[in-house]
Amino acid sequence: MTKVKAILLRPLDGNEIGSVMQFDRDDFERLKERGAVRAAPPAKPKADGKRAGGSKQAAKPSNKKAAAPANKGA
């Protein structure tokens, strides 16, 4: 089952209005019909064009003579 991020429009399970929760698609649709939730907006890309969450790439060295990053092959 797919999960949907939702913003609460009414208190639910001890969580306050405006909290972000994840629901199964069926539960989300049922709560949406009752006016309890709305879909959360998709994640915004960072200023450098990448999504939040980081990357697996090593940081580039500040100078060219620095040792190669540990995760690069020889």
PyMOL commands that set and color helices and strands:
alter all, ss='L'
color gray80, all
select helices_A, chain A and resi 25-33
alter helices_A, ss='H'
color red, helices_A
select strands_A, chain A and resi 3-8+20-24+37-39
alter strands_A, ss='S'
color yellow, strands_A
deselect
rebuild
show_as cartoon
